[in-house]
Amino acid sequence: MRSMLSAAGFLAAAILTTTAAQAEDLVFTLTNGTNSVLTRFYTSPVGVNDWEEDVFGKDVLGPGESIQLTIADGRTVCEYDMRFEFDEDSNLDTTEDSQNLCELGSYTIHE
């Protein structure tokens, strides 16, 4: 009986350790602090050479608007490259930046 309890305790500890090691979703708020419509927003972990898909899909982020975004890519990284593309009528160029999104919790794109 004692060995069964020890085995059960060991199994429970292993499950808790495995669960704690899994990646959590990265949630942050993006604010458009420009006077232009933000039409596309891409992210990828620093060091990855390709952009992930457009986070907005068919949506856009107007001037002064904010949106809470979740990056649920299963990774355990916080450093992300970001690419911002604006409406073609805008005088703003495509902008890129890298930030630790875990530490920030929010990011505002400025002109």
C-alpha positions as CSV (number, residue, x, y, z in Angstrom):
1,M,0.0,0.0,0.0
2,R,2.8,2.4,0.9
3,S,4.5,1.8,-2.5
4,M,1.2,2.5,-4.3
5,L,0.9,5.8,-2.4
6,S,4.5,6.8,-3.2
7,A,3.9,5.9,-6.9
8,A,0.7,8.0,-6.9
9,G,2.5,10.9,-5.3
10,F,5.3,10.7,-7.8
11,L,2.9,10.6,-10.7
12,A,1.0,13.6,-9.4
13,A,4.3,15.6,-9.0
14,A,5.3,14.6,-12.6
15,I,2.0,15.8,-14.0
16,L,2.2,19.1,-12.1
17,T,5.8,19.7,-13.3
18,T,4.8,18.9,-16.9
19,T,1.8,21.2,-16.8
20,A,3.9,24.1,-15.4
21,A,6.5,23.7,-18.2
22,Q,3.9,24.1,-20.9
23,A,3.8,27.4,-22.8
24,E,1.3,30.0,-21.8
25,D,-0.5,32.3,-24.3
26,L,1.1,35.7,-24.7
27,V,-1.6,38.4,-24.2
28,F,-0.9,42.1,-24.8
29,T,-2.7,45.2,-25.9
30,L,-1.8,46.9,-29.2
31,T,-2.8,50.6,-29.6
32,N,-2.6,52.5,-32.9
33,G,-1.2,55.9,-31.8
34,T,-1.0,57.1,-35.4
35,N,-3.4,59.1,-37.6
36,S,-3.5,56.2,-40.1
37,V,-5.4,53.0,-40.3
38,L,-3.2,50.0,-39.4
39,T,-4.2,47.3,-42.0
40,R,-1.8,44.5,-41.2
41,F,0.2,43.4,-38.2
42,Y,2.6,40.5,-38.3
43,T,4.7,39.0,-35.5
44,S,7.4,36.3,-35.2
45,P,9.8,35.4,-32.5
46,V,13.1,37.2,-32.8
47,G,15.5,35.1,-34.8
48,V,12.8,33.5,-37.0
49,N,13.3,34.6,-40.6
50,D,9.7,34.4,-41.8
51,W,6.7,36.4,-40.6
52,E,3.8,34.5,-39.2
53,E,0.3,35.2,-40.7
54,D,-1.4,38.6,-40.4
55,V,-2.8,38.8,-36.9
56,F,-5.7,41.1,-38.0
57,G,-7.0,38.8,-40.8
58,K,-9.8,40.9,-42.3
59,D,-9.9,43.4,-39.5
60,V,-8.0,46.8,-39.2
61,L,-7.1,49.0,-36.3
62,G,-8.1,52.7,-36.7
63,P,-6.3,55.7,-35.3
64,G,-6.6,55.8,-31.5
65,E,-8.1,52.3,-31.3
66,S,-6.7,49.5,-29.1
67,I,-7.1,45.7,-29.3
68,Q,-6.2,42.9,-27.0
69,L,-4.2,40.3,-28.9
70,T,-3.3,36.7,-28.0
71,I,-0.3,35.0,-29.5
72,A,-1.0,31.3,-28.9
73,D,1.8,29.8,-30.9
74,G,2.9,27.3,-28.2
75,R,6.3,29.0,-27.8
76,T,7.9,30.0,-24.5
77,V,9.5,33.2,-25.9
78,C,8.8,36.8,-25.1
79,E,11.0,38.6,-27.6
80,Y,9.0,39.2,-30.8
81,D,9.6,41.1,-34.1
82,M,6.6,43.1,-35.2
83,R,5.7,44.5,-38.6
84,F,3.1,47.2,-39.1
85,E,1.5,48.0,-42.4
86,F,-0.7,51.0,-43.0
87,D,-3.5,51.9,-45.4
88,E,-2.2,52.6,-48.9
89,D,-3.6,56.2,-48.6
90,S,-1.4,56.8,-45.5
91,N,1.9,58.7,-45.7
92,L,3.4,56.2,-43.2
93,D,5.9,53.5,-44.3
94,T,5.8,49.9,-43.2
95,T,7.4,49.9,-39.7
96,E,9.2,47.1,-37.9
97,D,10.2,46.8,-34.2
98,S,11.4,44.2,-31.7
99,Q,10.1,44.1,-28.1
100,N,9.8,41.9,-25.1
101,L,6.0,41.6,-25.1
102,C,5.9,39.7,-21.8
103,E,7.5,42.7,-19.9
104,L,5.5,45.4,-21.7
105,G,2.0,44.0,-21.6
106,S,1.0,46.7,-24.1
107,Y,2.5,48.3,-27.2
108,T,1.6,51.6,-28.9
109,I,2.7,52.3,-32.5
110,H,3.5,56.0,-33.0
111,E,4.2,58.0,-36.2
